[in-house]
Amino acid sequence: MIPLEKFDYIVVGSGLAGLSFALSIADHGKVCVITKAEITDSNTQWAQGGIAAAVGESDDWHLHETDTLVAGAGLNDQEAVRFLVQNAPSAVEWLISLGANFDHNGEELSLGKEGGHSRHRIVKHADKTGWEVERTVVEAVHNHPNISVFERSFVTSLLLQGGRCIGVAAHVDGLGFRCFGAQAVMLATGGCGRVYQHTTNPRVATGDGIGLAHEAGAEILEMEFMQFHPTTLYHPQMRSFLITEAVRGHGGTLRNHLGRRFMYDYDERLELAPRDIVARAIESEMRKQSTWCVYLDITHLPSQEIQSEFPTIYEKLKSIDLEIDRDWIPVVPAQHYSCGGVKTDIHGQTSIPGLFAAGEVARTGVHGANRLASNSLLEAMVFAKSASEKLTAEDNKVELPEAIDLPAWKCIPEADSVRIRRSLQNIMMKEAAIVRTNDGLLKAQKEIEKLFKEYERLPRAPFSTHPLETWNLLIAAKYVVNGAIKRTENIGLHYNSDLL
Ligand SMILES: Cc1cc2nc3c(=O)[nH]c(=O)nc-3n(C[C@H](O)[C@H](O)[C@H](O)COP(=O)(O)OP(=O)(O)OC[C@H]3O[C@@H](n4cnc5c(N)ncnc54)[C@H](O)[C@@H]3O)c2cc1C
């Protein structure tokens, strides 16, 4: 038994979802934020495009709602979508009140436009909105006396008592295993992009929340709806660097090796068609032309405009000798966003009492079969705040034990973990990515089972995070593949060429 360190609320993850929850509830109790790397290591930090909100003069939430439902192919939960779009302007105002510095045109917010949006409604900070947003919430968290942050602390299990989640077990760097108890746990662990060989997600995106929730018995849904970003850099020195959709919003065109603007062959919305259509078009064009990439051409814009609108992209690509005001950018699709996840209601409540989820790990129902661009930072804030409002409105006092048994965990040697993870990423990229087939999915299912067995057979090794992440990736991959096998029609992001 080890002692239970008591807080009022526990947050797992320090991206926008976790820190929005922490900030929203910290005036009502002691909050413990546990995060496995540095506080800023997150998908949030890398978001380029922005935050969707109907704040423009010619916009209103009904239009944002319609665009979200169209992108989601009608599989969205309508109540969740309405909740999201109606709360979008206040979520943006909340960030501004904390000090977020968004682009302005005089007094007005300068709004971008992205694929699938019928209006200019993307609130942004040049092409590094995520960096600005994360900077803002991290600063606010550091200034709040009720919030304690444990960095380099890896959550290994959720603690359950009588079917209720009462805390987490974590390996805290330098201190070893500790158990934390609270009346509610917010799971905000982000995505699982590292299931795939090519992803825009940083190294922390290993589906840990899916693994933790699965082991605890929570309901997990719709993991087959995996979004691939159509345009990530194809370059050996800078893998998977994202070229934001806003580049296409500014008139960037896609060209094949022959220089032809091939989107004319695929969709009348051309480069601004939804991401799944653009990604499939690129994959099909690469196959037709037998090439490893296509090109994104933004050379029609004046150099100064490119440098002020896309400073990060301009500088990064310049460092590898690509001058994007003169050169076309070689691009390929890569995994980008997981629409499915741990099922929640509009207050972030999962199927397990005491356990809440928000952000990319959650399946709130807002995305349906496909996510509308720039709806995810918004989703992270809106549902995290909603969870905090529900929790503070209710009397949730739970009797916590003084000590608890540390749940079992198994690490394998890191070299084996690296090998298993690589095999998983290869099979997932090959058989469960943009275009799937019946045979390919069955092959992936078999390979995943084989990898699980191999992990279980290997000798136990001392604690390290890599193997536990690999285990979580295997669980996440299993949900993706099983979900894809069960889905019998092509819809949104799920595309099986045998179903045509
Ligand atoms: C390159 C890129 C560009 C994007 N652009 C946009 C955009 O323009 N607009 C938009 O709306 N969305 C965008 N997205 C998506 C968006 O950034 C994410 O969906 C969102 O930031 C997710 O926030 P989150 O808080 O749920 O997760 P994250 O920000 O990923 O945070 C997860 C946190 O959980 C921690 N964690 C994970 N596992 C554990 C564990 N076992 N123990 C402890 N801590 C753990 C991680 O370290 C991290 O701190 C983009 C994503 C990427 C990768």
The ligand as an SDF file (V2000), in Angstrom:
LIG
                    3D

 53 58  0  0  0  0  0  0  0  0999 V2000
    0.8320   20.3240  -36.1120 C   0  0  0  0  0  0  0  0  0  0  0  0
   -0.5510   20.5030  -35.5700 C   0  0  0  0  0  0  0  0  0  0  0  0
   -1.3280   21.5720  -35.9850 C   0  0  0  0  0  0  0  0  0  0  0  0
   -2.6290   21.7470  -35.4970 C   0  0  0  0  0  0  0  0  0  0  0  0
   -3.3620   22.8540  -35.8470 N   0  0  0  0  0  0  0  0  0  0  0  0
   -4.5710   23.0620  -35.2720 C   0  0  0  0  0  0  0  0  0  0  0  0
   -5.3090   24.2770  -35.5160 C   0  0  0  0  0  0  0  0  0  0  0  0
   -4.8420   25.1570  -36.2250 O   0  0  0  0  0  0  0  0  0  0  0  0
   -6.5030   24.4210  -34.9140 N   0  0  0  0  0  0  0  0  0  0  0  0
   -7.0480   23.4670  -34.0970 C   0  0  0  0  0  0  0  0  0  0  0  0
   -8.1590   23.6660  -33.5800 O   0  0  0  0  0  0  0  0  0  0  0  0
   -6.3750   22.3270  -33.8470 N   0  0  0  0  0  0  0  0  0  0  0  0
   -5.1510   22.1060  -34.4000 C   0  0  0  0  0  0  0  0  0  0  0  0
   -4.4700   20.9580  -34.1180 N   0  0  0  0  0  0  0  0  0  0  0  0
   -5.0570   19.9870  -33.1950 C   0  0  0  0  0  0  0  0  0  0  0  0
   -4.9440   20.5190  -31.7730 C   0  0  0  0  0  0  0  0  0  0  0  0
   -3.6750   21.0960  -31.5840 O   0  0  0  0  0  0  0  0  0  0  0  0
   -5.1310   19.4090  -30.7590 C   0  0  0  0  0  0  0  0  0  0  0  0
   -6.2670   18.6410  -31.0440 O   0  0  0  0  0  0  0  0  0  0  0  0
   -5.3130   20.0130  -29.3550 C   0  0  0  0  0  0  0  0  0  0  0  0
   -4.2530   20.8860  -29.0860 O   0  0  0  0  0  0  0  0  0  0  0  0
   -5.3810   18.9140  -28.3320 C   0  0  0  0  0  0  0  0  0  0  0  0
   -5.2820   19.4930  -27.0680 O   0  0  0  0  0  0  0  0  0  0  0  0
   -5.2840   18.5440  -25.8070 P   0  0  0  0  0  0  0  0  0  0  0  0
   -5.1750   19.4260  -24.6160 O   0  0  0  0  0  0  0  0  0  0  0  0
   -6.4240   17.6020  -25.8820 O   0  0  0  0  0  0  0  0  0  0  0  0
   -3.9680   17.6350  -25.9850 O   0  0  0  0  0  0  0  0  0  0  0  0
   -2.4320   18.0480  -26.0410 P   0  0  0  0  0  0  0  0  0  0  0  0
   -2.2760   19.4700  -26.3320 O   0  0  0  0  0  0  0  0  0  0  0  0
   -1.7580   17.0890  -26.9370 O   0  0  0  0  0  0  0  0  0  0  0  0
   -1.9410   17.7640  -24.5530 O   0  0  0  0  0  0  0  0  0  0  0  0
   -1.8640   16.4510  -24.0490 C   0  0  0  0  0  0  0  0  0  0  0  0
   -1.0480   16.4600  -22.7810 C   0  0  0  0  0  0  0  0  0  0  0  0
   -1.1360   15.2100  -22.1070 O   0  0  0  0  0  0  0  0  0  0  0  0
    0.1550   14.8370  -21.6430 C   0  0  0  0  0  0  0  0  0  0  0  0
    0.1520   13.3740  -21.4500 N   0  0  0  0  0  0  0  0  0  0  0  0
   -0.1260   12.4260  -22.3830 C   0  0  0  0  0  0  0  0  0  0  0  0
   -0.0470   11.1950  -21.8180 N   0  0  0  0  0  0  0  0  0  0  0  0
    0.2780   11.3720  -20.5170 C   0  0  0  0  0  0  0  0  0  0  0  0
    0.5380   10.4850  -19.4130 C   0  0  0  0  0  0  0  0  0  0  0  0
    0.4960    9.1440  -19.5350 N   0  0  0  0  0  0  0  0  0  0  0  0
    0.8470   11.0270  -18.2170 N   0  0  0  0  0  0  0  0  0  0  0  0
    0.9330   12.3690  -18.0480 C   0  0  0  0  0  0  0  0  0  0  0  0
    0.7190   13.2430  -19.0660 N   0  0  0  0  0  0  0  0  0  0  0  0
    0.3890   12.7650  -20.2780 C   0  0  0  0  0  0  0  0  0  0  0  0
    1.0760   15.3430  -22.7420 C   0  0  0  0  0  0  0  0  0  0  0  0
    2.4010   15.4130  -22.3220 O   0  0  0  0  0  0  0  0  0  0  0  0
    0.4360   16.7060  -23.0110 C   0  0  0  0  0  0  0  0  0  0  0  0
    0.8490   17.6440  -22.0540 O   0  0  0  0  0  0  0  0  0  0  0  0
   -3.1700   20.7750  -34.6060 C   0  0  0  0  0  0  0  0  0  0  0  0
   -2.3970   19.6970  -34.2040 C   0  0  0  0  0  0  0  0  0  0  0  0
   -1.0840   19.5470  -34.6750 C   0  0  0  0  0  0  0  0  0  0  0  0
   -0.2670   18.3780  -34.2150 C   0  0  0  0  0  0  0  0  0  0  0  0
  1  2  1  0
  2  3  1  0
  2 52  2  0
  3  4  2  0
  4  5  1  0
  4 50  1  0
  5  6  2  0
  6  7  1  0
  6 13  1  0
  7  8  2  0
  7  9  1  0
  9 10  1  0
 10 11  2  0
 10 12  1  0
 12 13  2  0
 13 14  1  0
 14 15  1  0
 14 50  1  0
 15 16  1  0
 16 17  1  0
 16 18  1  0
 18 19  1  0
 18 20  1  0
 20 21  1  0
 20 22  1  0
 22 23  1  0
 23 24  1  0
 24 25  2  0
 24 26  1  0
 24 27  1  0
 27 28  1  0
 28 29  2  0
 28 30  1  0
 28 31  1  0
 31 32  1  0
 32 33  1  0
 33 34  1  0
 33 48  1  0
 34 35  1  0
 35 36  1  0
 35 46  1  0
 36 37  1  0
 36 45  1  0
 37 38  2  0
 38 39  1  0
 39 40  1  0
 39 45  2  0
 40 41  1  0
 40 42  2  0
 42 43  1  0
 43 44  2  0
 44 45  1  0
 46 47  1  0
 46 48  1  0
 48 49  1  0
 50 51  2  0
 51 52  1  0
 52 53  1  0
M  END
$$$$
